[in-house]
């Protein structure tokens, strides 16, 4: 397996773990367990950021172009109008 594919697979796996943490934490009634899950999520996020930077530096991943100010404002307006309902 090529390095680029391994990095992509690992990033996908980490992203999946982050989603699962996001689902588990709010549903956890035990405060100690919730705190442990948050610490695990934070460690997972740090790993994801590290691997993301490696992938970018090796040009395995090229992010989408940054949104323009107009695009950002458009999305904010949509979200604000939805939350006002």
C-alpha positions in Angstrom: 0.0 0.0 0.0 1.3 3.4 -0.9 2.0 6.0 1.9 -0.5 8.4 0.4 -3.3 5.8 0.6 -2.3 4.9 4.2 -2.4 8.5 5.3 -5.8 9.0 3.6 -7.2 5.8 5.3 -5.9 6.9 8.7 -7.4 10.3 8.4 -10.7 8.8 7.4 -10.6 6.5 10.4 -9.7 9.4 12.8 -12.5 11.5 11.4 -14.9 8.6 12.0 -13.7 8.3 15.6 -14.3 12.1 16.1 -17.9 11.7 14.8 -18.5 8.8 17.3 -17.1 10.8 20.2 -19.4 13.7 19.2 -22.3 11.2 19.4 -21.3 9.6 22.7 -20.3 12.6 24.8 -23.6 14.4 24.9 -25.4 11.1 25.8 -23.1 10.1 28.6 -24.7 10.6 32.1 -21.6 9.6 34.0 -19.5 12.8 34.5 -16.2 10.9 34.9 -16.7 8.9 31.8 -17.8 12.0 29.9 -14.6 13.7 30.9 -12.6 10.7 29.8 -14.3 10.7 26.5 -13.6 14.4 26.1 -9.9 13.8 26.8 -9.8 11.0 24.3 -11.6 13.2 21.7 -9.1 16.0 22.3 -6.2 13.6 21.8 -7.9 12.3 18.6 -8.3 15.8 17.3 -4.6 16.5 18.0 -3.6 13.4 16.0 -5.9 14.4 13.2 -4.4 17.9 13.0 -0.9 16.4 13.0 -1.6 13.9 10.3 -3.5 16.6 8.3 -0.4 18.9 8.4 1.8 16.0 7.2 -0.6 15.2 4.4 -0.6 18.8 3.3 3.1 19.2 3.5 3.5 16.1 1.2 0.7 17.3 -1.1 -1.3 14.2 -0.3 -4.2 16.5 0.5 -5.0 19.9 -1.0 -7.8 21.7 0.8 -10.6 23.5 -1.0 -10.2 27.2 -1.6 -11.1 29.5 1.3 -14.7 30.9 1.2 -15.0 34.5 0.3 -16.4 37.0 2.8 -19.6 37.1 0.7 -20.0 33.3 0.9 -19.4 33.4 4.7 -22.0 36.1 5.2 -24.5 34.3 3.0 -24.2 31.1 5.2 -24.4 33.1 8.4 -27.6 34.8 7.2 -29.1 31.5 6.3 -28.2 30.0 9.7 -29.4 33.1 11.5 -32.8 33.0 9.7 -33.2 29.3 10.6 -32.4 29.9 14.3 -34.9 32.8 14.4 -37.8 30.5 13.5 
